[in-house]
Amino acid sequence: MSFPRALTINMRTPIRASEYDVRQPSLPCSRACARHNNDMAPLPPHLPPENQAVSAYASAYGTCLVVEHALTNLLADTTMNGEEIRLHLVYIRILGYLLHYMPTRAGLDDLTHEIQISTSDNDLVELGQTYYGHILRVYKSNVESGTSDVSDLDAELHAIAKKKALSRDKFCCVISGSYDADALLENVELRNKYSAQVPRPENTFTECAHIFSGAINSDVEPGTAQKRDHAATIRSFGYCFGCSGIHDELKGANIHRLENVMTLDHPLYCFFDRLRLWFVATDQPNQYRVSTSDEIVPYKDKLVTFETDDPVNLPVPSPVYLAIHAACAQAAQLSGAAKYIEKYYEDVGSSADLLDDA
């Protein structure tokens, strides 16, 4: 992706969670989330109480439960394509778990409406495939970050965003508190401050982690590279999560705006990118609890507060973006979609390797 040289990142348009009526969904599936999720988790029998109390939401969820039950029964039929049925189960469970975790009321209303107007089980499966496509864009892997078609300008904008995020984040990983090793090597004053601390904090090489990456603008679609049955562009992505303004906020070079980035050490960066780590908002402004689906991911339940000395020029990560990321992560892990997404990117990587070797 390349941009005109004159294009700059819009750091001056603040993103307010109130514009999107961001909800803080309860966590009805915390026990399922805590398990190692090689297998997908069946949908719970009910939505969280505040959602179950709305008849339209409860009805839409009931539809998902009925189709899930039918697909589960089909798995016992050895004459059926078991792998296809399991994939369809993933699509249905994505819809169900998003009815639990959808971060905005508008997104919840839109999802409910789409379920209600689905006239067949196949329609519902296709709707789930659409949301799978959106989650595919949020998931990021080394396959994507290792591609060679990144423009010089995009690399330059990424470097600028990393430098600004480091400054805002006090040159530390926002979760572990480890200092950025490059910053310590380059900044004598920072190194002296670091060395004077007792006990001395850890240091590591950090990454500029994007909540949403440039892939959100791409035409990647599950299945073959040419398949575009449900072209999930950034505009429809925002619509599906009740945040249509994301199209303009993250268009082009604005993907590197500070509201969309944070400093993470490399292992945590990988877990975050692969939807195995996410941030759940507390009732305090810009305070989050680190959540994960895997026992090997460190810092589970740690409280993280994003702070800045300059809210205008160095704004903190957007609570809207973090809420959507969290919804996608939880839906991906609990539905079993994460396994398919990882396989998808492995296949993409293998194809790329074959092309390189040709």
N, C-alpha and C positions, 0 to 999 in steps of 0.2 A: 504494500500500500504506500503510495507516494503522495506528497502534498505540495502545492505551490510554495515556493520559498517565502512568500510574504505571509503565509498562514501562521498564526500564533495561537497559543493555548489561551483560552478564555478563563482566566483565574478570577475575574471580577464579578461573575454572575453567581451569587450565593444560591445554594440549594437548601431549601427549607423542608424539613420532614412534614410540616403542617400542610404544605401544598398537596401532598399525596395522601393525607389521612393515614399515616403509617400506623398499623396496629402492632401490638406486642403479643403474638399468639402464645397461648399456654403450651406446655410441652407434654401432651398426653402420652407420648410414646417414648419417654425418656428411658424406660427399661429396655425397649427394643433398640433404641439408638445406642445404648451402651454395649450391646452385644457385638461380637465380631460378626460382620454382616456379609459373609460369603454367600448366604442365601437371603432372598428377599423376605421381608416380614409381612405376613398377612395384615390386611387393614383391621384396625381395632373396630369393635362393634358400634362405637358411637363417636361422634365429633366431640371436641371440647365443649363444655356446657354452654358457653356464650354463643357458639355456632350452632349447636344442636337445638338451641331454643328458637332459632329462626327456621320456620317451616320449609322455606325454599332450599336452604342449605341442607337441612336434614333429608329432604326428599332427593336432592341431587346425590348426596352421599349414599342414600339407600340404593339408588340406581347403580352406583359403582359397586356396592356390596353384592348386589344380585348378579351382575356380570362377572365379578371376581369369582363368585361361587360356581357359576356355570363353567367358567374356564378351568377352575380347579378340578371339577368333575371330569372334564374332557381329558385331563392329563392321565387319567386312569385307562383311557381307551388307547390300546397299543396300536390301533390302526390309524391314529391321528398323528400329525407332525408335532411331536412333543416340544421341539425347540421353538417352533412358531407360536405355539400356545403359551409357552413361558414368556416369550417376548411380548405377546399381547397382554399377559398378566402384568408385566412391568408397566405397560402403557396405562392400564386401568388403575393400577396402584399409584402411579404418578398423580393422576387426577384426584384420587382419594386423599393422598397425603398433602396435596396442595390445598385441599379443602380444610385441612388442619392448620397448615403453616402459611398460607397466603398472607403477605404482610400488609396489604391494603384492602380496604372495604370495597373499593372499585374493582380491584382484581378478583376478589371473592364473588362479587355480583356478576362480573362478566363470565367467570368460569362456571358459575351455577347456571347462568342463562345458556351457555353453550352446551352444557350437559342436558338441560331440559329440552332443547330443540333437536338433539340427536335422535333421529327416528329409528335407529337400529343399533344393534351391538357393534356392527362394523363402523358406524359413524362415531361411536364412542371410542373405539380403538384408534381410529384416525385422529380424533381430537387428542387422545393421549400421546400419539406419535408427534403431533405438533408441539406439545409441551416438552416432550423428550428432545426435540430439535432445539428448543430454547435452552434447556439444561446443557445440551451438548456444547453450546456456545459459551456458557459460563465456565464449564470445565476447561482447564488448560493443561497442557502437558509439555514435556520436553520436546515432543515431536513438533509442536507449534513454535516454541521458543527457539528451536534449533534451525528453523527454516532459513534459507539464504536469500529470500526475496525481500528482506526488510530494506527499505530505502535508507540512504544516508541521512535524510532529513528526519525520518522516523527514529533512527538511532540517536540522532542529536536531541530530539525532543524527549526521548526516554531518559537520556543522560541528564537533561535539565530537570526533569521531574524528580529523578532520584536525588539530585543534589538538594533541591528544595525540600523534599520529604525528609532527607537526613537532617537538615537544619531544623525543620519543624519538630522532628521526633528526637531531638537532642542527641543525634548521632548514635542512636541505639535501636535495637529491635524492640518494637512496641510490646511484644509479649515477654521475651526472655530477659530484656534489659541489657543484653550483651552489646558492647560497643562495636561499631564498625571498624574493622582493622585498617582499611584503607584510609579512613579519616584520621585515625591515630597516627598512621605513618606520615601523613601529609600536614597535619596541624600540630605544631609544637605546643601551643597553648592548651589544646584539648588533651594532648598526651600527658602534659604535666598535671592537669586536673585529674585525669584518669589514674595516673600513677600515685597520686596523693591519697586516694581512697583506700580505706581499710575496713573490711577486706577488699582487695582489688577485684573489680567485676571481671566477668569473662569478656573476651573479645572474639570476634568472628567476622567472616565476610558476609555482608548482608546483600539483600536483593530489594529492588523496588517492585513491590508486589501490587499488581493491578487487581482491583475488585472485579472489574470487567476488562477483558483484553480486547485487542483489535479483532479477534475472532468473532466478536459480536456483530461486526459489520460484514462478515464474510457470507458466502453462499454455501457453506458446508452443510451437508444434509445427511442424515443417517442412511446407511445403505451404500449405494454406489455414488461416486463423485458427481454423476450427472443427474441424480434423482432430486427433483425439486417439487414434489407433490404438495408440500406445505412450506413454501419459501418463508422461513422465519427470519425476516430482516429485523434490524434494530427497532424499527417503528412498531412492528407487530409484537416484538418482544416486550416493549414498554407497555403496549396496550394490554397484553395478556396479564401483566402484573399490576395493572392499574396506574401506570406511571408513564403516560404517553410522552411527557416532556423529555424523557431520557434520550430520545432521538436527537434533539438539538443539543442537549447538554454534553453528549459524548460523541458528537459527529466529528469525523476527521481527527485533527490533531487534539481535539478536546478529550480524547480517550486518555491523554496524559495529564488531565487536570488533577490538582492535588486532592480534590474530594474523592478521587478514584484510586488513590495510591497510598501505600504505607510502607514502612521499613520493616522487613522480616529477615531473620537469619535464614540461611539456605534450606535447612530441613523443614522449618515451619512454612517457608514460602512454597515448597513442594506440596505439603499437606493442604495448605490453603488453596492452591491452584487446582488441586485434584478433588476438591470438595470433601476432604476428610477432616477439615477443621473450619469452623465458622464462629461468628460472634453473635451472641444473643444479648439484646439490649436489656438493661436493668431499668429501674424507675428513675435513675439519675442521669442527667444530660451527658451524652458522649461516654457513658460507662457501659462496658459490655463484659459478659462472662464467656470465656473461651469454652467452646463445646466441640466434641469430637465423637466419632462413631467407632474409633479404634483404640484399644488399650495401649498400643505402642506410641500413640501421639502424646507428647508431653504437655504439661500446663493445663490439663483439663480442669475446668471450673475456676481458673485464675481470673481475677477481676482486672480488666484493662481499661484505663481512662485515657482517651485521646485529648491532648491539650495543645495549645498553641499560644505563642506570645504575640502573634499578629494574625487575627482572624480574617482580615481583608486579603492580605497577600499570601498567607500560609494557612488556609482553612484546613480543618480536620476532615477525616473521611466522612462521607455522607451517610447518615443513618438510613436513608432510603436505599442506597446501593448495598449497604451491609445487610439490610433486612431481606432484600431480594436474593442476595448471595446465600444467606442462611436458609431461606425457603427452598432454594434449588438444591442446596447441599443435603438438607434433611430428606427431601423427596427422593433425591438420587440414591442416597444410602439405604433408606428404608424400603423403597420399591424394588431395589435390585438393579436399577438403571446404571449405577456406577460401574458394575462389572461389565456391562455391555459397552459403555462408553470407553472404558479402558481398553477393551478388546478392539474397539473401532480405531482408536489411536495407535494401538500396536500394529494393526493391519496397515494403517496409513504409513507408519514408520517403515514397515517391512517393504511396502511398495516403493517408498522413496529410496531405500537401500538398494533395491533391485535396479532402480533407474540409475543410481549412482554407479553401480557396478557394470552396467551395460556398456 
